[in-house]
């Protein structure tokens, strides 16, 4: 099944901008990316007076617009198609689907947060399936919190957690994470390396002087 991740947030938080940046970043890594824009109020993609609009006005239940480079499908539905079903119907040829919206949907979510819009997040319950936050301020969270402009680290996190091709050793740049506990080196697999790397880089990205981090050393000593 193609992984689907919903990017959610309050109005004017920057959801569309973040998706644009993530699409470019993931495409640059060789992935095929699909997107879905959720609209509670309905929408129109065919302009009034155009041939496709006239077909629909005449009563056609499904209208397709085809050209050598694009294909569009306009289909009347009795009710909203579930997001998971949309993925199976239209996105079998991509590696990942990013949606804008679906804050009440069942898919994993990345919330875009800005301090100016208030401290409260939309995703506050376990069933909201929040997996990360992109924010312009540091937040103490149970999930990784990335700076809203640090798209590279956020893409690393998505790649390591949902895109198995890179997680199995084909990661660009050859990033390596090593873990030692009480002086003893602990072997960790690629997925865990990716998760630790993305989490640490995301947490420190809001600190001054860390934007160009190439080597990070973190030491934790528990008091006896």
C-alpha positions in Angstrom: 0.0 0.0 0.0 1.3 3.5 -0.9 2.0 5.5 2.4 -0.3 8.5 2.9 0.6 11.3 5.2 -1.7 14.2 6.0 -0.3 17.7 6.5 -2.7 19.6 8.8 -2.7 22.9 10.6 -4.7 26.0 11.3 -5.7 28.4 8.5 -2.7 30.4 7.2 -0.2 28.2 9.0 1.7 27.4 5.8 0.4 23.9 4.9 0.6 24.5 1.2 4.0 26.0 1.3 5.3 23.0 3.4 3.8 20.5 0.9 5.4 22.4 -2.0 8.8 22.2 -0.3 8.4 18.5 0.6 7.3 17.6 -2.9 10.4 19.2 -4.4 12.7 17.6 -1.7 11.3 14.1 -2.2 11.3 14.4 -6.0 14.9 15.5 -5.8 15.6 12.2 -4.0 14.1 10.2 -6.8 10.6 9.5 -5.4 7.3 9.7 -7.2 5.0 11.9 -5.1 1.2 12.3 -5.3 -0.8 15.0 -3.5 -4.5 15.4 -2.5 -6.1 18.7 -1.5 -9.1 18.3 0.8 -11.9 20.8 0.5 -15.0 20.6 2.7 -16.9 23.1 0.6 -16.7 21.5 -2.9 -14.7 22.8 -5.8 -14.7 23.3 -9.6 -11.8 22.4 -11.9 -13.5 23.0 -15.2 -14.3 26.6 -16.0 -17.8 27.7 -16.9 -18.3 27.7 -20.7 -15.5 25.3 -21.4 -16.3 22.1 -23.3 -15.7 19.9 -20.2 -18.0 22.1 -18.2 -20.7 21.9 -20.9 -20.4 18.0 -20.8 -21.1 18.1 -17.1 -23.9 20.5 -17.4 -25.5 18.2 -20.0 -25.7 15.5 -17.4 -22.5 13.4 -17.8 -21.6 11.6 -14.6 -17.9 11.3 -15.5 -15.9 13.6 -17.7 -12.3 13.0 -18.7 -10.0 15.6 -20.2 -7.0 14.0 -22.0 -4.0 15.4 -23.7 -0.5 14.1 -24.6 0.9 15.4 -21.2 -2.1 15.5 -18.8 -5.2 13.6 -17.8 -8.0 15.0 -15.7 -11.1 13.1 -14.4 -14.2 14.8 -13.1 -16.6 12.3 -11.5 -19.8 12.9 -9.6 -20.0 10.9 -6.3 -22.8 10.2 -3.9 -20.5 10.9 -0.9 -16.9 11.6 -0.2 -14.5 8.8 -1.1 -12.4 7.7 1.9 -8.8 8.8 1.7 -7.4 5.2 1.9 -9.7 4.3 -1.1 -8.5 7.3 -3.0 -5.0 6.1 -2.7 -5.8 2.7 -4.1 -7.8 4.2 -7.0 -5.5 6.9 -8.3 -2.1 6.7 -6.7 -0.7 3.2 -7.4 2.1 4.6 -9.5 3.7 6.9 -6.8 5.9 6.1 -3.8 4.1 8.4 -1.3 1.0 10.6 -1.1 0.9 13.9 0.8 -2.5 15.4 1.6 -3.4 18.9 2.6 -6.1 18.7 5.2 -8.0 15.6 6.4 -7.3 16.6 10.0 -10.1 14.3 11.1 -8.9 11.5 8.8 -7.2 8.2 9.9 -3.8 8.7 8.3 -0.6 9.7 10.0 -0.3 13.5 10.4 2.3 16.2 10.3 0.9 19.4 11.9 2.2 22.8 10.8 2.3 25.2 13.8 3.0 28.9 14.1 3.4 30.8 17.3 1.3 33.7 16.1 -1.7 31.5 15.7 -1.8 30.4 19.3 -0.2 27.7 21.4 -2.8 25.0 20.9 -2.3 22.2 18.3 -5.2 20.7 16.3 -3.9 17.1 17.0 -4.1 16.6 20.7 -5.4 13.0 21.1 -3.6 9.7 20.5 -6.2 8.8 17.9 -5.2 11.9 15.8 -2.1 9.9 14.8 0.3 12.9 15.0 3.8 11.8 13.9 5.6 15.1 13.7 5.3 18.9 14.1 6.8 21.6 11.8 6.9 24.8 13.8 8.6 28.2 13.9 9.2 27.8 17.7 10.7 25.0 19.8 8.0 22.8 21.4 8.3 20.0 24.0 6.5 17.2 22.2 6.2 13.4 22.4 6.8 13.4 18.7 9.7 15.0 16.7 9.4 18.8 16.2 11.2 20.2 13.2 11.8 23.8 12.3 9.3 24.9 9.7 12.1 25.8 7.3 14.1 22.6 7.9 12.5 20.6 5.1 15.6 18.4 4.6 15.4 17.0 8.2 11.6 16.5 7.9 12.1 14.7 4.6 14.8 12.5 6.2 12.3 11.5 8.9 9.6 10.7 6.3 12.0 8.8 4.2 13.4 6.7 7.1 9.9 5.9 8.5 7.8 5.4 5.3 10.0 4.9 2.3 11.7 1.6 2.6 13.9 1.9 -0.4 16.2 4.5 1.3 15.8 2.9 4.7 17.4 -0.3 3.5 20.7 1.3 2.8 20.3 3.5 -0.3 20.2 6.8 1.7 21.8 9.7 0.0 24.8 11.2 1.6 25.8 8.1 3.6 24.6 9.6 7.0 25.7 7.4 9.9 24.4 7.2 13.5 26.3 5.4 16.2 25.0 4.6 19.7 27.1 3.8 22.8 25.7 3.0 26.2 28.0 2.7 29.2 30.9 2.7 26.8 29.5 -0.3 24.9 28.6 0.2 21.2 25.0 -0.8 20.4 24.3 -1.9 16.9 21.3 -0.1 15.4 19.5 -0.8 12.1 19.0 1.7 9.3 15.4 2.6 10.2 16.4 3.3 13.8 19.4 5.3 12.6 17.1 7.4 10.4 14.6 8.0 13.2 17.3 9.1 15.8 19.0 11.3 13.2 15.8 13.0 12.1 14.6 13.5 15.7 17.9 14.9 17.0 18.4 17.2 14.0 14.7 18.3 14.3 15.1 19.2 18.0 18.3 21.2 17.6 17.3 22.9 14.3 15.6 25.8 16.3 18.9 26.6 18.1 21.3 29.2 16.8 24.3 27.9 15.0 22.9 24.5 14.2 21.5 25.0 10.7 24.7 23.7 9.0 25.2 20.8 11.3 27.3 18.0 9.8 28.5 16.2 12.9 26.5 16.1 16.2 27.7 14.7 19.4 25.2 14.2 22.3 26.1 12.9 25.7 23.5 11.9 28.4 24.7 11.1 31.9 22.2 9.8 34.5 22.7 10.8 38.1 23.1 7.9 40.5 
